[in-house]
């Protein structure tokens, strides 16, 4: 199956995105993406974005189209597709693309002193990757204070890992297959993740 994705709004509105063949990469649907960015609203403007397990690059590119300052994309398999999409949407001047393991890539960014305001984390479902990623971020120096972390996960992946610096702001469900958690990071030592109804 071949997915057909597009930029929904902003400077690159309507641009189609190239997507990988097969089911190994599962791009975020336009319906979910539109809802996600409606929730974020103006929180995207001027932000430094990190898009991990980036796939097509659709989330980071949508953020750039809506006014984010820059976006860094990390994916082991789809760097060429992200590069094509960034050029096609005329957003490549604001994009940094890292080909390789997500955790190695984040470690390199951290060592280089880079900091991000908004993170998109959309790994394959049911592999423990989103839990590992937010635990890594929670204990890193990669995030600015009050950074937002947006995690897409399977509809039945409900157990949150123990976190010291993130709290759950919102959970949004999309049918039985998909949900998105919105976390806020705090540099304070005694912040604990909690759920809000």
FIKOLZA-1660 file (N, C-alpha, C; in steps of 0.1 Angstrom, whole numbers, plus 5000, padded with zeros to 4 digits):
% residues 197
   i   px   py   pz ch aa at
   1 5008 4988 5000  A  X  N
   1 5000 5000 5000  A  X CA
   1 5009 5012 5000  A  X  C
   2 5005 5023 4993  A  X  N
   2 5012 5035 4992  A  X CA
   2 5003 5046 4998  A  X  C
   3 5009 5053 5009  A  X  N
   3 5001 5064 5015  A  X CA
   3 5003 5077 5007  A  X  C
   4 4993 5085 5007  A  X  N
   4 4995 5098 5001  A  X CA
   4 4992 5109 5012  A  X  C
   5 5002 5117 5015  A  X  N
   5 5001 5126 5026  A  X CA
   5 5003 5140 5020  A  X  C
   6 4999 5150 5028  A  X  N
   6 5001 5164 5023  A  X CA
   6 5003 5173 5035  A  X  C
   7 5008 5185 5032  A  X  N
   7 5009 5196 5042  A  X CA
   7 4995 5202 5042  A  X  C
   8 4990 5204 5054  A  X  N
   8 4976 5208 5056  A  X CA
   8 4975 5223 5055  A  X  C
   9 4984 5231 5061  A  X  N
   9 4982 5245 5062  A  X CA
   9 4996 5252 5062  A  X  C
  10 4996 5265 5060  A  X  N
  10 5008 5273 5061  A  X CA
  10 5014 5275 5048  A  X  C
  11 5027 5278 5048  A  X  N
  11 5035 5282 5036  A  X CA
  11 5035 5271 5026  A  X  C
  12 5035 5259 5030  A  X  N
  12 5036 5248 5020  A  X CA
  12 5022 5241 5019  A  X  C
  13 5012 5248 5022  A  X  N
  13 4998 5242 5022  A  X CA
  13 4995 5235 5008  A  X  C
  14 4990 5222 5009  A  X  N
  14 4986 5215 4998  A  X CA
  14 4997 5207 4991  A  X  C
  15 5010 5209 4995  A  X  N
  15 5021 5201 4989  A  X CA
  15 5019 5186 4993  A  X  C
  16 5020 5177 4983  A  X  N
  16 5020 5163 4986  A  X CA
  16 5033 5158 4991  A  X  C
  17 5034 5148 5000  A  X  N
  17 5046 5143 5005  A  X CA
  17 5048 5129 5000  A  X  C
  18 5061 5126 4996  A  X  N
  18 5064 5113 4991  A  X CA
  18 5065 5104 5004  A  X  C
  19 5060 5092 5002  A  X  N
  19 5059 5082 5013  A  X CA
  19 5065 5069 5009  A  X  C
  20 5071 5062 5019  A  X  N
  20 5077 5049 5016  A  X CA
  20 5066 5039 5012  A  X  C
  21 5071 5029 5004  A  X  N
  21 5062 5018 5001  A  X CA
  21 5061 5008 5012  A  X  C
  22 5050 5001 5014  A  X  N
  22 5048 4991 5024  A  X CA
  22 5043 4996 5037  A  X  C
  23 5043 4988 5047  A  X  N
  23 5036 4991 5060  A  X CA
  23 5047 4993 5071  A  X  C
  24 5060 4993 5068  A  X  N
  24 5070 4994 5078  A  X CA
  24 5069 5009 5084  A  X  C
  25 5066 5018 5075  A  X  N
  25 5064 5032 5080  A  X CA
  25 5049 5035 5079  A  X  C
  26 5044 5041 5090  A  X  N
  26 5030 5043 5091  A  X CA
  26 5028 5058 5093  A  X  C
  27 5026 5066 5082  A  X  N
  27 5025 5081 5084  A  X CA
  27 5013 5084 5092  A  X  C
  28 5014 5095 5100  A  X  N
  28 5002 5100 5107  A  X CA
  28 4992 5105 5097  A  X  C
  29 4979 5101 5098  A  X  N
  29 4969 5104 5089  A  X CA
  29 4966 5119 5089  A  X  C
  30 4961 5124 5078  A  X  N
  30 4957 5139 5078  A  X CA
  30 4947 5143 5089  A  X  C
  31 4938 5134 5092  A  X  N
  31 4928 5137 5102  A  X CA
  31 4934 5138 5116  A  X  C
  32 4943 5129 5119  A  X  N
  32 4950 5130 5132  A  X CA
  32 4959 5142 5132  A  X  C
  33 4967 5144 5121  A  X  N
  33 4976 5155 5121  A  X CA
  33 4969 5168 5122  A  X  C
  34 4957 5170 5115  A  X  N
  34 4950 5182 5116  A  X CA
  34 4945 5185 5131  A  X  C
  35 4940 5174 5137  A  X  N
  35 4936 5175 5151  A  X CA
  35 4948 5179 5160  A  X  C
  36 4959 5172 5158  A  X  N
  36 4971 5174 5166  A  X CA
  36 4975 5189 5166  A  X  C
  37 4976 5195 5153  A  X  N
  37 4981 5208 5152  A  X CA
  37 4970 5218 5156  A  X  C
  38 4957 5215 5156  A  X  N
  38 4947 5223 5161  A  X CA
  38 4948 5224 5176  A  X  C
  39 4952 5213 5183  A  X  N
  39 4955 5214 5197  A  X CA
  39 4967 5222 5201  A  X  C
  40 4978 5221 5193  A  X  N
  40 4990 5228 5195  A  X CA
  40 4988 5243 5193  A  X  C
  41 4980 5247 5182  A  X  N
  41 4977 5261 5179  A  X CA
  41 4990 5269 5177  A  X  C
  42 4991 5280 5184  A  X  N
  42 5002 5289 5182  A  X CA
  42 5015 5284 5189  A  X  C
  43 5014 5273 5196  A  X  N
  43 5026 5268 5203  A  X CA
  43 5037 5264 5193  A  X  C
  44 5034 5263 5180  A  X  N
  44 5043 5259 5170  A  X CA
  44 5052 5271 5166  A  X  C
  45 5047 5283 5167  A  X  N
  45 5053 5295 5161  A  X CA
  45 5067 5297 5167  A  X  C
  46 5077 5299 5159  A  X  N
  46 5090 5302 5164  A  X CA
  46 5098 5291 5171  A  X  C
  47 5092 5279 5171  A  X  N
  47 5098 5269 5180  A  X CA
  47 5109 5261 5172  A  X  C
  48 5118 5255 5180  A  X  N
  48 5128 5246 5175  A  X CA
  48 5123 5232 5177  A  X  C
  49 5121 5225 5166  A  X  N
  49 5113 5212 5166  A  X CA
  49 5123 5200 5164  A  X  C
  50 5120 5190 5171  A  X  N
  50 5127 5177 5169  A  X CA
  50 5117 5167 5165  A  X  C
  51 5119 5160 5154  A  X  N
  51 5109 5150 5149  A  X CA
  51 5117 5137 5148  A  X  C
  52 5114 5128 5158  A  X  N
  52 5121 5115 5159  A  X CA
  52 5112 5104 5154  A  X  C
  53 5119 5093 5149  A  X  N
  53 5112 5083 5141  A  X CA
  53 5104 5090 5130  A  X  C
  54 5110 5099 5123  A  X  N
  54 5103 5109 5115  A  X CA
  54 5096 5104 5103  A  X  C
  55 5099 5092 5098  A  X  N
  55 5092 5087 5087  A  X CA
  55 5092 5096 5074  A  X  C
  56 5081 5101 5070  A  X  N
  56 5080 5110 5059  A  X CA
  56 5085 5124 5062  A  X  C
  57 5086 5127 5075  A  X  N
  57 5089 5141 5079  A  X CA
  57 5077 5149 5080  A  X  C
  58 5065 5143 5079  A  X  N
  58 5053 5151 5078  A  X CA
  58 5050 5160 5090  A  X  C
  59 5053 5155 5102  A  X  N
  59 5049 5163 5114  A  X CA
  59 5059 5175 5115  A  X  C
  60 5072 5173 5113  A  X  N
  60 5081 5184 5114  A  X CA
  60 5079 5194 5103  A  X  C
  61 5076 5189 5091  A  X  N
  61 5074 5198 5079  A  X CA
  61 5061 5206 5081  A  X  C
  62 5051 5200 5087  A  X  N
  62 5039 5207 5089  A  X CA
  62 5041 5218 5099  A  X  C
  63 5050 5215 5110  A  X  N
  63 5053 5226 5119  A  X CA
  63 5061 5237 5113  A  X  C
  64 5070 5234 5104  A  X  N
  64 5078 5244 5097  A  X CA
  64 5068 5252 5088  A  X  C
  65 5059 5246 5081  A  X  N
  65 5049 5253 5073  A  X CA
  65 5041 5263 5081  A  X  C
  66 5039 5259 5094  A  X  N
  66 5030 5267 5102  A  X CA
  66 5038 5277 5111  A  X  C
  67 5051 5279 5108  A  X  N
  67 5059 5290 5114  A  X CA
  67 5069 5286 5124  A  X  C
  68 5072 5273 5125  A  X  N
  68 5083 5269 5134  A  X CA
  68 5096 5274 5129  A  X  C
  69 5106 5277 5138  A  X  N
  69 5119 5283 5134  A  X CA
  69 5127 5273 5126  A  X  C
  70 5128 5261 5131  A  X  N
  70 5137 5250 5125  A  X CA
  70 5131 5237 5129  A  X  C
  71 5136 5226 5122  A  X  N
  71 5132 5213 5126  A  X CA
  71 5144 5203 5123  A  X  C
  72 5146 5194 5132  A  X  N
  72 5156 5184 5130  A  X CA
  72 5149 5171 5130  A  X  C
  73 5152 5163 5119  A  X  N
  73 5145 5150 5117  A  X CA
  73 5155 5139 5119  A  X  C
  74 5151 5128 5126  A  X  N
  74 5160 5116 5128  A  X CA
  74 5152 5104 5124  A  X  C
  75 5158 5096 5114  A  X  N
  75 5152 5083 5111  A  X CA
  75 5163 5075 5105  A  X  C
  76 5163 5062 5108  A  X  N
  76 5173 5053 5102  A  X CA
  76 5171 5049 5088  A  X  C
  77 5158 5049 5084  A  X  N
  77 5155 5043 5071  A  X CA
  77 5150 5053 5060  A  X  C
  78 5145 5065 5064  A  X  N
  78 5138 5074 5054  A  X CA
  78 5144 5087 5052  A  X  C
  79 5157 5089 5055  A  X  N
  79 5163 5102 5054  A  X CA
  79 5162 5107 5039  A  X  C
  80 5163 5099 5029  A  X  N
  80 5162 5103 5015  A  X CA
  80 5148 5109 5012  A  X  C
  81 5138 5102 5018  A  X  N
  81 5124 5107 5016  A  X CA
  81 5122 5120 5023  A  X  C
  82 5127 5121 5035  A  X  N
  82 5126 5134 5042  A  X CA
  82 5133 5145 5035  A  X  C
  83 5145 5142 5029  A  X  N
  83 5152 5152 5022  A  X CA
  83 5144 5157 5009  A  X  C
  84 5138 5147 5002  A  X  N
  84 5130 5150 4991  A  X CA
  84 5118 5159 4995  A  X  C
  85 5111 5155 5006  A  X  N
  85 5099 5162 5010  A  X CA
  85 5103 5176 5014  A  X  C
  86 5114 5178 5021  A  X  N
  86 5118 5191 5026  A  X CA
  86 5121 5200 5014  A  X  C
  87 5127 5195 5003  A  X  N
  87 5130 5203 4991  A  X CA
  87 5117 5206 4984  A  X  C
  88 5108 5196 4983  A  X  N
  88 5096 5198 4976  A  X CA
  88 5087 5208 4982  A  X  C
  89 5087 5209 4995  A  X  N
  89 5079 5219 5002  A  X CA
  89 5086 5232 5004  A  X  C
  90 5098 5233 4999  A  X  N
  90 5107 5245 5000  A  X CA
  90 5110 5249 5014  A  X  C
  91 5112 5239 5022  A  X  N
  91 5114 5241 5037  A  X CA
  91 5128 5236 5041  A  X  C
  92 5136 5232 5031  A  X  N
  92 5149 5225 5034  A  X CA
  92 5159 5234 5041  A  X  C
  93 5157 5247 5039  A  X  N
  93 5167 5257 5045  A  X CA
  93 5165 5257 5060  A  X  C
  94 5154 5252 5065  A  X  N
  94 5151 5252 5079  A  X CA
  94 5152 5238 5085  A  X  C
  95 5156 5228 5077  A  X  N
  95 5156 5214 5081  A  X CA
  95 5170 5209 5082  A  X  C
  96 5172 5201 5093  A  X  N
  96 5184 5193 5095  A  X CA
  96 5179 5178 5095  A  X  C
  97 5186 5170 5087  A  X  N
  97 5181 5156 5086  A  X CA
  97 5193 5147 5090  A  X  C
  98 5190 5138 5100  A  X  N
  98 5200 5129 5105  A  X CA
  98 5196 5115 5101  A  X  C
  99 5204 5108 5094  A  X  N
  99 5201 5094 5090  A  X CA
  99 5208 5085 5101  A  X  C
 100 5200 5077 5108  A  X  N
 100 5206 5068 5117  A  X CA
 100 5197 5065 5129  A  X  C
 101 5202 5058 5138  A  X  N
 101 5195 5054 5150  A  X CA
 101 5190 5066 5158  A  X  C
 102 5178 5066 5162  A  X  N
 102 5172 5078 5169  A  X CA
 102 5180 5081 5182  A  X  C
 103 5183 5072 5190  A  X  N
 103 5189 5074 5202  A  X CA
 103 5204 5079 5201  A  X  C
 104 5211 5074 5191  A  X  N
 104 5224 5078 5188  A  X CA
 104 5224 5093 5183  A  X  C
 105 5214 5095 5174  A  X  N
 105 5212 5109 5169  A  X CA
 105 5209 5119 5180  A  X  C
 106 5200 5116 5189  A  X  N
 106 5197 5125 5200  A  X CA
 106 5209 5127 5209  A  X  C
 107 5217 5117 5211  A  X  N
 107 5229 5118 5219  A  X CA
 107 5239 5128 5212  A  X  C
 108 5240 5127 5199  A  X  N
 108 5249 5136 5192  A  X CA
 108 5244 5151 5193  A  X  C
 109 5231 5153 5192  A  X  N
 109 5225 5166 5193  A  X CA
 109 5227 5172 5207  A  X  C
 110 5225 5163 5217  A  X  N
 110 5227 5167 5231  A  X CA
 110 5242 5171 5233  A  X  C
 111 5251 5163 5228  A  X  N
 111 5266 5167 5230  A  X CA
 111 5269 5180 5223  A  X  C
 112 5262 5183 5212  A  X  N
 112 5265 5195 5205  A  X CA
 112 5258 5207 5211  A  X  C
 113 5251 5205 5222  A  X  N
 113 5244 5216 5229  A  X CA
 113 5231 5221 5223  A  X  C
 114 5225 5213 5214  A  X  N
 114 5213 5217 5208  A  X CA
 114 5201 5215 5218  A  X  C
 115 5191 5224 5218  A  X  N
 115 5180 5223 5227  A  X CA
 115 5167 5226 5218  A  X  C
 116 5156 5219 5222  A  X  N
 116 5144 5219 5214  A  X CA
 116 5132 5223 5223  A  X  C
 117 5122 5230 5216  A  X  N
 117 5110 5234 5223  A  X CA
 117 5098 5225 5221  A  X  C
 118 5099 5217 5210  A  X  N
 118 5088 5209 5206  A  X CA
 118 5093 5196 5200  A  X  C
 119 5088 5184 5205  A  X  N
 119 5093 5171 5200  A  X CA
 119 5081 5163 5195  A  X  C
 120 5082 5158 5183  A  X  N
 120 5073 5148 5178  A  X CA
 120 5079 5134 5179  A  X  C
 121 5072 5125 5185  A  X  N
 121 5077 5111 5186  A  X CA
 121 5066 5102 5181  A  X  C
 122 5069 5096 5170  A  X  N
 122 5059 5087 5163  A  X CA
 122 5065 5074 5158  A  X  C
 123 5069 5066 5167  A  X  N
 123 5076 5053 5163  A  X CA
 123 5066 5042 5160  A  X  C
 124 5071 5031 5154  A  X  N
 124 5062 5020 5152  A  X CA
 124 5055 5016 5166  A  X  C
 125 5042 5012 5165  A  X  N
 125 5035 5008 5177  A  X CA
 125 5040 4995 5182  A  X  C
 126 5038 4993 5195  A  X  N
 126 5039 4980 5202  A  X CA
 126 5054 4975 5202  A  X  C
 127 5063 4984 5201  A  X  N
 127 5077 4979 5202  A  X CA
 127 5085 4985 5214  A  X  C
 128 5078 4992 5222  A  X  N
 128 5084 4998 5234  A  X CA
 128 5092 5011 5231  A  X  C
 129 5092 5016 5219  A  X  N
 129 5100 5027 5215  A  X CA
 129 5096 5040 5220  A  X  C
 130 5083 5043 5221  A  X  N
 130 5079 5056 5226  A  X CA
 130 5082 5057 5241  A  X  C
 131 5081 5046 5248  A  X  N
 131 5084 5046 5262  A  X CA
 131 5099 5049 5264  A  X  C
 132 5107 5042 5256  A  X  N
 132 5121 5043 5257  A  X CA
 132 5125 5058 5253  A  X  C
 133 5119 5063 5243  A  X  N
 133 5123 5076 5238  A  X CA
 133 5119 5087 5249  A  X  C
 134 5107 5087 5255  A  X  N
 134 5104 5098 5264  A  X CA
 134 5112 5096 5277  A  X  C
 135 5115 5084 5281  A  X  N
 135 5124 5081 5293  A  X CA
 135 5138 5087 5290  A  X  C
 136 5143 5085 5278  A  X  N
 136 5156 5091 5274  A  X CA
 136 5155 5106 5275  A  X  C
 137 5145 5112 5269  A  X  N
 137 5144 5126 5268  A  X CA
 137 5142 5132 5282  A  X  C
 138 5134 5125 5291  A  X  N
 138 5132 5130 5305  A  X CA
 138 5145 5131 5312  A  X  C
 139 5155 5123 5309  A  X  N
 139 5167 5123 5317  A  X CA
 139 5179 5130 5309  A  X  C
 140 5175 5137 5298  A  X  N
 140 5185 5144 5290  A  X CA
 140 5186 5159 5292  A  X  C
 141 5195 5165 5285  A  X  N
 141 5195 5180 5285  A  X CA
 141 5192 5185 5271  A  X  C
 142 5183 5178 5264  A  X  N
 142 5180 5181 5250  A  X CA
 142 5168 5190 5249  A  X  C
 143 5161 5192 5260  A  X  N
 143 5148 5200 5260  A  X CA
 143 5149 5213 5267  A  X  C
 144 5143 5223 5261  A  X  N
 144 5142 5236 5268  A  X CA
 144 5131 5235 5279  A  X  C
 145 5132 5243 5289  A  X  N
 145 5122 5243 5300  A  X CA
 145 5108 5246 5293  A  X  C
 146 5098 5239 5297  A  X  N
 146 5084 5240 5292  A  X CA
 146 5083 5235 5278  A  X  C
 147 5093 5227 5273  A  X  N
 147 5091 5221 5260  A  X CA
 147 5079 5211 5260  A  X  C
 148 5073 5210 5248  A  X  N
 148 5062 5201 5246  A  X CA
 148 5067 5189 5239  A  X  C
 149 5062 5177 5243  A  X  N
 149 5065 5164 5237  A  X CA
 149 5052 5158 5233  A  X  C
 150 5051 5155 5220  A  X  N
 150 5039 5149 5214  A  X CA
 150 5042 5135 5210  A  X  C
 151 5035 5126 5216  A  X  N
 151 5038 5111 5214  A  X CA
 151 5025 5105 5208  A  X  C
 152 5027 5099 5196  A  X  N
 152 5017 5091 5190  A  X CA
 152 5019 5076 5193  A  X  C
 153 5009 5069 5198  A  X  N
 153 5011 5055 5202  A  X CA
 153 4998 5047 5199  A  X  C
 154 4999 5034 5200  A  X  N
 154 4988 5025 5198  A  X CA
 154 4977 5028 5208  A  X  C
 155 4965 5026 5204  A  X  N
 155 4953 5029 5212  A  X CA
 155 4953 5021 5225  A  X  C
 156 4960 5009 5225  A  X  N
 156 4960 5001 5237  A  X CA
 156 4973 5002 5245  A  X  C
 157 4982 5012 5241  A  X  N
 157 4995 5014 5249  A  X CA
 157 4993 5024 5259  A  X  C
 158 4988 5020 5271  A  X  N
 158 4983 5030 5281  A  X CA
 158 4992 5031 5293  A  X  C
 159 5002 5023 5294  A  X  N
 159 5010 5023 5306  A  X CA
 159 5022 5033 5305  A  X  C
 160 5021 5044 5312  A  X  N
 160 5032 5054 5312  A  X CA
 160 5044 5050 5320  A  X  C
 161 5056 5053 5314  A  X  N
 161 5068 5050 5322  A  X CA
 161 5069 5060 5334  A  X  C
 162 5077 5058 5343  A  X  N
 162 5079 5067 5354  A  X CA
 162 5088 5078 5349  A  X  C
 163 5084 5091 5351  A  X  N
 163 5091 5102 5346  A  X CA
 163 5093 5112 5357  A  X  C
 164 5105 5119 5357  A  X  N
 164 5108 5129 5367  A  X CA
 164 5106 5143 5363  A  X  C
 165 5106 5146 5350  A  X  N
 165 5106 5160 5345  A  X CA
 165 5094 5163 5336  A  X  C
 166 5086 5153 5333  A  X  N
 166 5075 5155 5324  A  X CA
 166 5062 5152 5331  A  X  C
 167 5052 5160 5327  A  X  N
 167 5038 5158 5332  A  X CA
 167 5029 5157 5320  A  X  C
 168 5019 5148 5321  A  X  N
 168 5010 5146 5310  A  X CA
 168 4999 5157 5310  A  X  C
 169 4999 5165 5299  A  X  N
 169 4989 5175 5298  A  X CA
 169 4976 5171 5293  A  X  C
 170 4976 5162 5283  A  X  N
 170 4964 5158 5276  A  X CA
 170 4966 5145 5269  A  X  C
 171 4955 5137 5268  A  X  N
 171 4955 5125 5261  A  X CA
 171 4943 5126 5251  A  X  C
 172 4946 5123 5238  A  X  N
 172 4936 5124 5228  A  X CA
 172 4935 5111 5220  A  X  C
 173 4923 5105 5220  A  X  N
 173 4922 5092 5213  A  X CA
 173 4915 5093 5200  A  X  C
 174 4919 5085 5190  A  X  N
 174 4914 5085 5177  A  X CA
 174 4910 5071 5174  A  X  C
 175 4897 5068 5176  A  X  N
 175 4892 5054 5174  A  X CA
 175 4899 5045 5184  A  X  C
 176 4900 5032 5180  A  X  N
 176 4906 5022 5189  A  X CA
 176 4921 5020 5186  A  X  C
 177 4926 5026 5175  A  X  N
 177 4939 5022 5171  A  X CA
 177 4950 5032 5174  A  X  C
 178 4946 5045 5177  A  X  N
 178 4957 5055 5178  A  X CA
 178 4953 5065 5190  A  X  C
 179 4963 5069 5197  A  X  N
 179 4961 5080 5207  A  X CA
 179 4974 5088 5207  A  X  C
 180 4972 5101 5212  A  X  N
 180 4983 5110 5213  A  X CA
 180 4984 5115 5227  A  X  C
 181 4996 5115 5233  A  X  N
 181 4998 5121 5246  A  X CA
 181 5006 5134 5244  A  X  C
 182 5002 5144 5251  A  X  N
 182 5009 5157 5251  A  X CA
 182 5016 5159 5265  A  X  C
 183 5029 5159 5265  A  X  N
 183 5036 5161 5278  A  X CA
 183 5043 5175 5278  A  X  C
 184 5045 5180 5290  A  X  N
 184 5053 5192 5292  A  X CA
 184 5065 5189 5300  A  X  C
 185 5077 5193 5296  A  X  N
 185 5089 5191 5303  A  X CA
 185 5092 5203 5312  A  X  C
 186 5097 5200 5324  A  X  N
 186 5102 5210 5333  A  X CA
 186 5116 5206 5338  A  X  C
 187 5125 5216 5339  A  X  N
 187 5138 5214 5344  A  X CA
 187 5139 5212 5359  A  X  C
 188 5128 5215 5366  A  X  N
 188 5127 5214 5380  A  X CA
 188 5129 5199 5384  A  X  C
 189 5135 5197 5396  A  X  N
 189 5139 5183 5400  A  X CA
 189 5127 5175 5405  A  X  C
 190 5116 5182 5410  A  X  N
 190 5106 5174 5416  A  X CA
 190 5093 5174 5409  A  X  C
 191 5094 5174 5396  A  X  N
 191 5082 5173 5387  A  X CA
 191 5079 5159 5385  A  X  C
 192 5066 5155 5386  A  X  N
 192 5063 5141 5383  A  X CA
 192 5051 5141 5373  A  X  C
 193 5052 5131 5364  A  X  N
 193 5041 5130 5354  A  X CA
 193 5028 5127 5361  A  X  C
 194 5017 5133 5357  A  X  N
 194 5004 5130 5362  A  X CA
 194 4994 5130 5351  A  X  C
 195 4983 5125 5353  A  X  N
 195 4972 5125 5342  A  X CA
 195 4961 5134 5346  A  X  C
 196 4956 5141 5336  A  X  N
 196 4945 5150 5338  A  X CA
 196 4933 5144 5330  A  X  C
 197 4922 5144 5336  A  X  N
 197 4910 5139 5329  A  X CA
 197 4906 5148 5319  A  X  C
% end
